[in-house]
Amino acid sequence: MINTDTSPLKHSGISNYLDITQKIETPVYVYDSEIIINQYQNLKKIIAALGKSIQVRYAIKANSNQAILKLLHGQGCGVEVVSGGELLKALKAGISSNKIIFSGIGKTHKEITLAIQKEIEQLSVESLEELHAVKKIAATLQKPISIGLRLNPNIEAKTHKKITTGTDKNKFGIPLDQLMEAVSITHSSPYLNFLGISVHIGSQIQDINAYRQVFKQLKSLVSSLAFEGYLVKRLDLGGGFYVPYTLSGSPQFDLDAYAKSFQEELGDLNCEFVIEPGRYLVAESGLLLTKVLYIKKTPARTFVIVDAGMNDMMRTALYDIEHPVVLCSDKENDTEQMIVDVVGPVCESSDFFASQISLPKNLKAGDILAITHTGAYGTSLSSTYNSRPLIPEVMIDKGLSYLIRESITPEHLLSFETCKRLV
Ligand SMILES: Cc1ncc(COP(=O)(O)O)c(C=O)c1O
């Protein structure tokens, strides 16, 4: 039996992936465009059924490759960005500024200026201090900017602590007890256009009740603001939808339950809504293809040493999450199995992808493994640690493979190292 368990392998066919590794050196990220479109369409179906105005703004920190931005833009999707660099990438991909939201707690003067000059759709402001800075910059430029105030609702998203963003211990958003002041500051300037409230409580959220609590809090906030004479035109509900990092594809994020709690808590509000999914749209479309370099046997362990490292795919080292690792090969794999650790070449013990998993006993150097579900926070989190390259990216679209990012080699990187006298 050929190992075609994972959805991208199944979808585009194992031979397509093997062909790619014949043409381009591993490690390489490969994305399947149709899986991204399907995920987007899943959201659109639910939105259509709700019959409300809900805009989708893809959080490009998940994967900001131009090909992916253009693909989603072609479907009508806007974006959420968190840096000047991401803003430039979005504009370069042809996304119109009226479909770009800019969030983040540490926007620089330069970034705020760029956002105002580009007349973006929404600047999500995350503190009173930042709001004062935005007010000043907009006044200097004498240009308007639409403001979303990011609320920190102090709600536990019940996800990994490193991707929890909505509790009072987290650095994100404005605490509830400072929000009225923020709204009032926003109304004190002719250049600040108060759109509404945004919120994002974390990533990989499975617990729909956490979302429900957020919705309840937003509903009550809208009433309190209305009581003070402030109109909320928009509620930006953030992202965070769960992705199953499993070969079976389960458990799925319960979109129906999410929609139900949205309808029950916020359905009677007359404002516009936004969601900012990142991972949900792209995670399952991606595979990291890596070659087996050595199979190292020690008395305690069998290590499958591959050519991808933690610098290429940080998620395991960062969040202790193991992605499925499967043999991407057209040879039979119902042979005897062995228990192995799949590790990279980087000089850190945290440089591993899987511990004590089962792979065919006849695995050998040169075989290709696929680390699945790596379309989100894979390449976007990668680094050049150990002076390794930034690896290439490929997209399979309608059966054809396209190189969508060249490798950025140590030679490239070295060309930036210099010794210029400053003072
Ligand atoms: C403000 C904001 N919106 C959306 C997202 C996307 O989250 P996810 O990829 O979990 O959907 C993030 C992720 O950090 C975020 O910070």
The ligand as a Tripos MOL2 file, in Angstrom:
@<TRIPOS>MOLECULE
LIG
   16    16     1     0     0
SMALL
NO_CHARGES

@<TRIPOS>ATOM
      1 C1         -4.5950   39.9530   15.3630 C.3       1 LIG1
      2 C2         -4.5110   38.5910   14.7690 C.ar      1 LIG1
      3 N1         -5.4700   38.2030   13.9150 N.ar      1 LIG1
      4 C3         -5.4370   36.9740   13.3480 C.ar      1 LIG1
      5 C4         -4.4450   36.0710   13.6240 C.ar      1 LIG1
      6 C5         -4.4650   34.7270   12.9540 C.3       1 LIG1
      7 O1         -4.5050   33.6700   13.8380 O.3       1 LIG1
      8 P1         -4.7090   32.1950   13.2880 P.3       1 LIG1
      9 O2         -3.6190   31.9060   12.3420 O.co2     1 LIG1
     10 O3         -4.6700   31.3400   14.4770 O.co2     1 LIG1
     11 O4         -6.0650   32.1710   12.6090 O.co2     1 LIG1
     12 C6         -3.4300   36.4270   14.5200 C.ar      1 LIG1
     13 C7         -2.3530   35.4760   14.8680 C.2       1 LIG1
     14 O5         -1.4730   35.6960   15.6360 O.2       1 LIG1
     15 C8         -3.4620   37.7280   15.1060 C.ar      1 LIG1
     16 O6         -2.4980   38.1370   15.9550 O.3       1 LIG1
@<TRIPOS>BOND
     1     1     2 1
     2     2     3 ar
     3     2    15 ar
     4     3     4 ar
     5     4     5 ar
     6     5     6 1
     7     5    12 ar
     8     6     7 1
     9     7     8 1
    10     8     9 2
    11     8    10 1
    12     8    11 1
    13    12    13 1
    14    12    15 ar
    15    13    14 2
    16    15    16 1
@<TRIPOS>SUBSTRUCTURE
     1 LIG1         1 GROUP 0 **** ****
